[in-house]
Amino acid sequence: MILAAGKGTRVRPLTYELPKPMIPILGKPVMEYLVEHLVKYGVRDIMVNVSYLHERIERYFGEGERFGARIGYSFEGYVNDEGTVFPNPIGSAGGMKKIQEFGGFFDDTTLVICGDALIDLDLSSALFEHRRKGALVSVITKEVPMDQVSSYGIVVADEEGRVKSFQEKPDQQDALSNLASTGIYIVEPAALDLIPKDVFFDIGSDLFPLLVEQGVPFYAQKRFFNWIDIGNVTDFWSVLQSVLKGEVAQMYVPGSEIREGVWVGLNTRIEWEGTVIEGPVYIGAGSHIEAGATIIGPAWIGHGSHVCSGAQLVRSVLFEYTRVAADTRIEETVVCGAYSVTRDGEMKHISEYQNTHWNDARDRRLKPRTAIQEARRA
């Protein structure tokens, strides 16, 4: 089961028009990487709980045939008498219970995974350990530096891995462990009996404490694998920077490499006179780079975009169909639709740049020169 019903509030503005699992990495939704990884290990039947912007996920993945899987959906919400659909998430564990009550999907050992991270976990090894210990539920954990524990749900376990307690984003001095929950769980059918029906129930804050209280076989597995969590905009920006620099195994920049470190999609137009492009840079299909533009990588330019003469794009990400006005500087920023957000989380709407004239803005990350918006839909 892939958990995909949340609103992704910490990744706004990226999730204003996209559910979090649909956030693109190298042009592919995060969830697509997960589906491919599951299929690689022989997992063919995949249920997805959906709610917020559910149609975006359902239209893209369909029945799953083109991915070599069978994908089903469990919508969390309701439809009123006028036919209007209202999303209403019921929690990660509540979503599991709803699926089980409806059709018994959890009658077998089931992998439950959050739909917003890139992983290369050895699923066969994790399943083997789960069964060897006779676990009712296993949570996959990964060690994180102690100075980062405040960013994660922390699992406290004994020497055999039996879970004793949890700490939600503890301060470093209060942390009893540095094992972070990765949002990957292995669940036996009997665990679903502990989840109440028709109420909001979360895996981390509700089900896990109940498992500890009940004293059931509940184990943490400490695993060494790549786990790239997109928890906020800074994470998303950092992930793309790392991927473009080739620091993430088995993830490669698409397109054709026309110069060292410069990849392009089909039918891309680059006017090279006076233009500076320092890789790694990807320029999507149908994009136009005018003469005199400067692009400093790592940078990702989504398809159909237009970078005007004199514009400077530095270590930034443009979603598709973005126009960067002439003599504008965008640095360490993600531009998504009508919004821009810096790597530090400073978000602005395009309307905030209307009628703005800055003659000297050298210290600003976004520097519109005139009333022309700094970046907008082409």
Secondary structure, DSSP 8 states (H G I E B T S, - for coil): -EEE----GGGTTTTSSS-GGG-EETTEEHHHHHHHHHHHTT--EEEEEE-TTHHHHHHHHTTSGGGTSEEEEEE-EEE-TT--EEE----HHHHHHHHHHHH-GGGS-EEEEETTEEE---HHHHHHHHHHTT-SEEEEEEE--GGGGGGSEEEEE-TT-BEEEEEES--GGG-S--EEEEEEEEE-GGGGGGS-SSS---IIIIIHHHHHHHT--EEEEE--S-EEE--SHHHHHHHHHHHHTT-STT----SEEEETTEEE-TT-EE--TT-EEESSEEE-TT-EE-TT-EEESSEEE-TT-EE-TT-EEES-EE-SSEEE-TT-EEESEEEETTEEEETT--EEEGGGGTT---S--TT-SB---SSS-SEEE-
